[in-house]
Amino acid sequence: MATADEQIRVSDTVKRELDRRRRDGESYNDVLQRMLEDDRDLLAGFGRWSDEQAERVREAREKSKQKSKERMRRLADNG
């Protein structure tokens, strides 16, 4: 991590928001830089899930697919 070249003052509200958006290991400079980069990309952050969220969705999707296959087999056997 680089040392600070400049200091800026921010309100308590802005500091709390930066803290909220701060990821593990990020400096305030990292947070601000990411936010400024994201600001240029309209889809930045869209659809991002944590690994845990993504895994839960994958598992739920797989269960749903299995239920659907079983239901189709039952319908085919009874038809």
HUNORVEN-V264227 format. One record per residue. N is the residue number from 0. RES is the residue in one small letter. PHI is phi in radians with two decimals (999 if undefined). Layout:
N:RES:PHI
N:RES:PHI
This chain:
0:m:999
1:a:-1.39
2:t:-1.43
3:a:-1.25
4:d:-1.56
5:e:-2.40
6:q:-2.07
7:i:-2.25
8:r:-1.75
9:v:-2.32
10:s:-1.25
11:d:-1.05
12:t:-1.10
13:v:-1.15
14:k:-1.08
15:r:-1.07
16:e:-1.16
17:l:-1.11
18:d:-1.07
19:r:-1.13
20:r:-1.53
21:r:-1.23
22:r:-1.67
23:d:-0.93
24:g:1.42
25:e:-1.50
26:s:-1.52
27:y:-1.09
28:n:-1.06
29:d:-1.05
30:v:-1.09
31:l:-1.09
32:q:-1.09
33:r:-1.08
34:m:-1.11
35:l:-1.19
36:e:-1.17
37:d:-1.08
38:d:-1.07
39:r:-1.44
40:d:-1.88
41:l:-1.08
42:l:-1.71
43:a:-1.04
44:g:1.48
45:f:-1.27
46:g:1.40
47:r:-1.45
48:w:-2.14
49:s:-1.21
50:d:-1.02
51:e:-1.15
52:q:-1.11
53:a:-1.09
54:e:-1.14
55:r:-1.08
56:v:-1.17
57:r:-1.04
58:e:-1.12
59:a:-1.12
60:r:-1.14
61:e:-1.11
62:k:-1.07
63:s:-1.12
64:k:-1.09
65:q:-1.13
66:k:-1.05
67:s:-1.11
68:k:-1.10
69:e:-1.10
70:r:-1.11
71:m:-1.15
72:r:-1.10
73:r:-1.08
74:l:-1.11
75:a:-1.19
76:d:-1.22
77:n:-1.50
78:g:-1.45
